Amino acid sequence: MPRSGKIGGALSGAAFSLMLTCSAAFAGETHQVFIEKFEFAPANLTIKRGDMVEFVNKDIAPHTATEESDYLWDTGELAKNQSARIEFSEIGTSNYFCAFHPHMKAEITVTPN
Protein backbone atom coordinates (compact mmCIF):
# COMPACT_ATOMS: atom_id res chain seq x y z
CA MET A 1 0.00 0.00 0.00
CA PRO A 2 1.40 3.46 -0.80
CA ARG A 3 2.69 5.44 2.13
CA SER A 4 0.03 8.12 1.57
CA GLY A 5 -2.71 5.63 2.45
CA LYS A 6 -1.19 4.81 5.82
CA ILE A 7 -1.05 6.67 9.08
CA GLY A 8 2.55 7.73 9.08
CA GLY A 9 5.24 10.24 9.87
CA ALA A 10 3.09 13.29 9.14
CA LEU A 11 1.03 12.65 12.25
CA SER A 12 2.16 13.55 15.70
CA GLY A 13 1.92 11.27 18.70
CA ALA A 14 -1.14 13.29 19.70
CA ALA A 15 -3.10 11.64 16.87
CA PHE A 16 -3.84 8.73 19.17
CA SER A 17 -4.74 8.69 22.83
CA LEU A 18 -3.80 5.78 25.05
CA MET A 19 -6.77 5.17 27.28
CA LEU A 20 -6.31 2.91 30.28
CA THR A 21 -9.79 3.72 31.52
CA CYS A 22 -12.86 4.79 29.63
CA SER A 23 -13.81 8.43 30.15
CA ALA A 24 -17.34 9.75 30.38
CA ALA A 25 -16.73 11.93 27.29
CA PHE A 26 -15.99 8.93 25.06
CA ALA A 27 -18.78 8.63 22.50
CA GLY A 28 -17.41 6.04 20.07
CA GLU A 29 -17.70 2.27 20.04
CA THR A 30 -15.24 -0.05 21.79
CA HIS A 31 -13.87 -3.00 19.81
CA GLN A 32 -11.82 -5.85 21.23
CA VAL A 33 -8.72 -7.48 19.80
CA PHE A 34 -7.72 -10.66 21.58
CA ILE A 35 -4.13 -11.83 21.70
CA GLU A 36 -4.19 -15.64 21.71
CA LYS A 37 -1.85 -18.33 20.41
CA PHE A 38 0.62 -15.63 19.37
CA GLU A 39 -1.90 -13.96 17.04
CA PHE A 40 -4.09 -10.86 17.07
CA ALA A 41 -7.78 -11.69 16.53
CA PRO A 42 -9.17 -10.21 14.46
CA ALA A 43 -6.03 -9.58 12.44
CA ASN A 44 -7.81 -6.97 10.29
CA LEU A 45 -10.22 -4.60 11.99
CA THR A 46 -12.16 -1.68 10.50
CA ILE A 47 -13.46 0.95 12.90
CA LYS A 48 -14.78 4.52 12.76
CA ARG A 49 -12.86 7.63 13.75
CA GLY A 50 -13.25 8.15 17.49
CA ASP A 51 -13.71 4.45 18.24
CA MET A 52 -11.62 2.70 20.84
CA VAL A 53 -9.83 -0.64 20.59
CA GLU A 54 -9.23 -2.73 23.70
CA PHE A 55 -6.33 -5.16 23.34
CA VAL A 56 -6.73 -8.17 25.66
CA ASN A 57 -3.86 -10.63 26.22
CA LYS A 58 -5.11 -14.21 26.69
CA ASP A 59 -1.66 -15.80 26.25
CA ILE A 60 0.70 -16.84 29.03
CA ALA A 61 3.49 -14.82 27.37
CA PRO A 62 3.58 -11.02 27.59
CA HIS A 63 2.68 -9.09 24.43
CA THR A 64 2.32 -5.55 23.10
CA ALA A 65 0.33 -3.96 20.31
CA THR A 66 2.74 -1.41 18.85
CA GLU A 67 2.14 0.80 15.82
CA GLU A 68 4.63 -0.27 13.16
CA SER A 69 5.74 2.71 11.09
CA ASP A 70 6.45 5.47 13.62
CA TYR A 71 5.48 3.91 16.96
CA LEU A 72 2.64 6.46 17.27
CA TRP A 73 0.87 4.26 19.79
CA ASP A 74 1.73 1.32 21.99
CA THR A 75 -0.16 -0.62 24.64
CA GLY A 76 2.96 -1.26 26.67
CA GLU A 77 3.62 -4.74 28.02
CA LEU A 78 0.45 -6.73 28.64
CA ALA A 79 0.70 -9.78 30.90
CA LYS A 80 -1.88 -12.56 30.78
CA ASN A 81 -5.43 -11.20 31.22
CA GLN A 82 -4.27 -7.57 31.11
CA SER A 83 -5.72 -5.12 28.62
CA ALA A 84 -5.16 -1.61 27.31
CA ARG A 85 -7.43 0.69 25.31
CA ILE A 86 -6.43 3.03 22.53
CA GLU A 87 -8.71 5.64 20.95
CA PHE A 88 -8.21 6.22 17.22
CA SER A 89 -8.88 9.79 16.12
CA GLU A 90 -7.28 9.87 12.66
CA ILE A 91 -8.53 8.26 9.43
CA GLY A 92 -6.17 5.78 7.76
CA THR A 93 -4.62 2.36 8.09
CA SER A 94 -2.37 1.50 10.99
CA ASN A 95 -0.24 -1.64 10.89
CA TYR A 96 0.93 -2.96 14.23
CA PHE A 97 2.95 -5.80 15.76
CA CYS A 98 4.07 -7.27 19.08
CA ALA A 99 7.40 -5.81 20.19
CA PHE A 100 8.33 -9.13 21.86
CA HIS A 101 7.23 -11.31 18.94
CA PRO A 102 7.68 -9.27 15.70
CA HIS A 103 6.14 -12.01 13.55
CA MET A 104 2.78 -11.14 15.15
CA LYS A 105 1.23 -8.51 12.85
CA ALA A 106 -2.20 -7.02 12.30
CA GLU A 107 -3.95 -3.96 10.89
CA ILE A 108 -6.57 -1.43 11.95
CA THR A 109 -8.35 0.73 9.37
CA VAL A 110 -10.08 3.89 10.61
CA THR A 111 -12.89 5.26 8.44
CA PRO A 112 -14.86 8.54 8.69
CA ASN A 113 -17.80 8.60 11.11
C-alpha positions in Angstrom: 0.0 0.0 0.0 1.4 3.5 -0.8 2.7 5.4 2.1 0.0 8.1 1.6 -2.7 5.6 2.5 -1.2 4.8 5.8 -1.1 6.7 9.1 2.5 7.7 9.1 5.2 10.2 9.9 3.1 13.3 9.1 1.0 12.7 12.2 2.2 13.6 15.7 1.9 11.3 18.7 -1.1 13.3 19.7 -3.1 11.6 16.9 -3.8 8.7 19.2 -4.7 8.7 22.8 -3.8 5.8 25.1 -6.8 5.2 27.3 -6.3 2.9 30.3 -9.8 3.7 31.5 -12.9 4.8 29.6 -13.8 8.4 30.2 -17.3 9.8 30.4 -16.7 11.9 27.3 -16.0 8.9 25.1 -18.8 8.6 22.5 -17.4 6.0 20.1 -17.7 2.3 20.0 -15.2 0.0 21.8 -13.9 -3.0 19.8 -11.8 -5.9 21.2 -8.7 -7.5 19.8 -7.7 -10.7 21.6 -4.1 -11.8 21.7 -4.2 -15.6 21.7 -1.8 -18.3 20.4 0.6 -15.6 19.4 -1.9 -14.0 17.0 -4.1 -10.9 17.1 -7.8 -11.7 16.5 -9.2 -10.2 14.5 -6.0 -9.6 12.4 -7.8 -7.0 10.3 -10.2 -4.6 12.0 -12.2 -1.7 10.5 -13.5 0.9 12.9 -14.8 4.5 12.8 -12.9 7.6 13.8 -13.3 8.1 17.5 -13.7 4.4 18.2 -11.6 2.7 20.8 -9.8 -0.6 20.6 -9.2 -2.7 23.7 -6.3 -5.2 23.3 -6.7 -8.2 25.7 -3.9 -10.6 26.2 -5.1 -14.2 26.7 -1.7 -15.8 26.2 0.7 -16.8 29.0 3.5 -14.8 27.4 3.6 -11.0 27.6 2.7 -9.1 24.4 2.3 -5.5 23.1 0.3 -4.0 20.3 2.7 -1.4 18.9 2.1 0.8 15.8 4.6 -0.3 13.2 5.7 2.7 11.1 6.5 5.5 13.6 5.5 3.9 17.0 2.6 6.5 17.3 0.9 4.3 19.8 1.7 1.3 22.0 -0.2 -0.6 24.6 3.0 -1.3 26.7 3.6 -4.7 28.0 0.4 -6.7 28.6 0.7 -9.8 30.9 -1.9 -12.6 30.8 -5.4 -11.2 31.2 -4.3 -7.6 31.1 -5.7 -5.1 28.6 -5.2 -1.6 27.3 -7.4 0.7 25.3 -6.4 3.0 22.5 -8.7 5.6 20.9 -8.2 6.2 17.2 -8.9 9.8 16.1 -7.3 9.9 12.7 -8.5 8.3 9.4 -6.2 5.8 7.8 -4.6 2.4 8.1 -2.4 1.5 11.0 -0.2 -1.6 10.9 0.9 -3.0 14.2 3.0 -5.8 15.8 4.1 -7.3 19.1 7.4 -5.8 20.2 8.3 -9.1 21.9 7.2 -11.3 18.9 7.7 -9.3 15.7 6.1 -12.0 13.5 2.8 -11.1 15.1 1.2 -8.5 12.8 -2.2 -7.0 12.3 -3.9 -4.0 10.9 -6.6 -1.4 11.9 -8.4 0.7 9.4 -10.1 3.9 10.6 -12.9 5.3 8.4 -14.9 8.5 8.7 -17.8 8.6 11.1 
